[in-house]
């Protein structure tokens, strides 16, 4: 059992290292990575914008997509038009 726990711990460390390397590479090239294809705004996001809660909508969009603050703000601003 301990052998599997050691292997799992080693794999977690390797994954964490790969994630740091990927983040560095993306940042150095000014690129954004999205886990999921862009499916447009969620209903929750639209409701937040309609209620005048743009900051909450921006936070939600950033959580959903992982984009930067400016990109999220621009996206949310485009919903209000």
N, C-alpha and C positions, 0 to 999 in steps of 0.2 A: 504494500500500500504506500509506503513512504517513497518508493521509487517513482510511482506515478505522480505523487505530489511534487517531487523534485522536478520531474519532466514538465509538469504543468507550470511550475514556477519559472523554469527556464524559458518556456514558450511565451509566457506573459512578459518576461523581460525582453525577449527578442521582438515581440510585437510592439512593445512600448518604444524600443529603439527605432524600429521601422517607422512608427508613427511620427516620432520626432524628426527623422530624416526626411520623410515626405513633407511634413509641415515646413521644414527649412527650405526644401527645394521649391515648393509652391510659393512660399513667401519671397524667395530670392528672384523668382521669375514673375512676380506680381500676378499670380494665378489664383483662382478660387476653385475649390473642389466641392461638388455637390454629390451627396449620397444618392439622391433620387432625382429623376428627371423633373424639370420644372413643370408642375401641373397647375400653375397659376395660384392665385390667392385662395386661402381656405375661407370657408364661410365665417369662421371666427374672426379672421383678419378683416374681412369686409365689414362685419358688424362693428369692430373696434374703430375702423376709419369713419364709418357713418356716425358713430357716437362721439366723434371728436377725440378719440383716444389714440392719437397717432404714435405716441411714444410706446404704448403697449403693443401696438401693431408692429412697430419696428423691432421691438424685442422679440416678439413672436416669430417674425420673419427670419430674424438672425438665428434663432434657435432651430427653426425648421430647415434652414438652408446652409448655415455656417458662413454666410457672406459677411463682408465688412459693414461697418456702420453707414458709410456713405452710400453703398449699393442698396442697403436695406431702406434707408431714408428715401432715396430716389425712387425705389419701387413703390413704397407706400404712398409717396407723393403722387405718383402716376395713377394710383387708384382713386384719388380724390378728384381727378379731372373728369 
